[in-house]
Amino acid sequence: MRTFRILFFKELKSYFLTPFGWLIMAFAAMMQGLSLSTTLKEYSESAMSENLVFATFQSPIFWFYFLFLFPVLTMRLFSEENRSGTLEGLLTAPVKIWQVVLSKYFAAYLTFILLWIPALIHFRLFAMLNDIPPPFNNGELYGALTIVILMGSLFTAMGCLASCMTSSQIIAGIVCVGILFVHFLLGLIPYFFGDQIAAAPLFHFISSQEHLRSFSRGLFDTRPFVYYLTASGFFIFLTYHLLDYRRWKP
Amino acid sequence: MIEVANLSKNYGRHAAVDGISFEVSRGEIVGFLGPNGAGKTTTLRMLTGFLPPTSGAARIAGHDIFRESLDVRRHIGYMPENVPLYTDMRVKEYLRFRGSLRGLKGSQLRKRLGETLDICGLSHVRRKMIKTLSKGYRQRVGLADALIHEPDLLILDEPTNGLDPNQIRAIRSLIQNLGENHTILLSTHILSEVEMTCNKVVIIDEGKVKAADTPKNLVNSMRRAGRISAELQGPREEIETKLSAVGDVTKVTSQPLQDGWNRYTVFVAPNTDTRLRISALAHEMQWPLRSLARRSGTLEEVFVELTRRD
């Protein structure tokens, strides 16, 4: 556990003791602000039937920046160690492979979670600075943040796997975007082909768009919890074995 | 300290290391030599647990390198080839990280940090980013990294690779000092370095051990060792026949020099010295003798003899 803690803080430092983490934070804050302000503009122009949180997280800009956070956060994790050779020094110290994988995963994941502080502040401020009752309630706000953080656990694990596959950060980033995009499109299949196809319930089950819609209306559903947590466990498991691969490859 | 038995590593069909066996006992400084691609780095990576062996076994400090990899790794300090470091960390920060990974903490960590920085001559750059350091300093950081937890065994892969002569000297004397209370296994191409620092040499080529002995024994037992060169004046033919008749001499060749003297090269059996007999013979025959020298072989010649492919 002590080894895990040392590795974890080392990774966390590489995000926040360099400009890197702060740049992503600034980017995320800017995009969150942009989607909130464009949504507010729509509110001022026409009557809206949905709550503000829902409309903000449904704005077209959301998926665009959301899916790009993960490659940026994770592409460096393993590929850089691979390229520079520091993996050799790391794995010949008395550390276990799961400690390496989990420390990197959780450092990236915690950084991702911290990226949502600006969004939380935006909505809190909106409620504080207006004398009108805010057009959303706490269930909707925390529901949206919960599902975003839940989706993050899986997408970060996908990014870790992509980073472990190659020694080039760029390729790791592209592979990560690819995996995320395929996952995103799978969730859209029911829209294109309708609910008549036999696999439609499966696609509904993994559809991040639908999860986001229901949670940002304040509907907590336990199925996405099961899905995202088991799937991230699976991707971490794959990452572990990919890193261990050199130990058993022919 | 290290027992290697029939260790092999195949990459696909290519055997990088092919059934090597050798031993290193506590307190020895062992040079691990071989041409490029001989399997040195692969062997060291197997010993440190980075790569698993295809077959065979090795034990370090009594622990199996595959089954008890973590115990093995606690006993070794390893400096990989080309010294990979986290370049965006500062020297002291990096060493603190590496030390605490090896289980040092609190006052013990602080004490070892200070000592290691001193030993490796890094005190004045301890606050610098590693990426701003020159190659020589990075090499020292790598060495400090291997040393910080006071390991029983140091494994250094080409510790002086790419350094200038002054830096090589500094690293060499550092290794010699460390050798007083550490076991060291170091791989290198620089043979003079091995002659000066190591008390045992293992030469491998194409994945196989070609020789393992002290540098002195290796040099003495080589085919061309013990060649004697003598400069004499007198009848060339006669001298050649007489010299050939001396015991242990296998062959004599001669070569006239500019000033009327002749140089004779006398080939003798390994591990013998015929100089006294030659000088006695010259005295007896009244040949003027102005130089008589035994050419001791060098490790370089041993190396070439064992690993040349022609």
Interface residues (C-beta under 8 A of the other chain):
Chain A: T3 I6 L7 K10 S14 T18 S84 G85 T86 L87 E88 G89 L91 T92 A93 P94 V95 K96 R246 R247 W248 P250
Chain B: N10 G12 R45 T48 G49 F50 L51 P52 L70 R73 R74 I76 Y78 P80 N82 P84 L85 Y86 T87 D88 F97 R98 S100 L101 R102 G103 D145
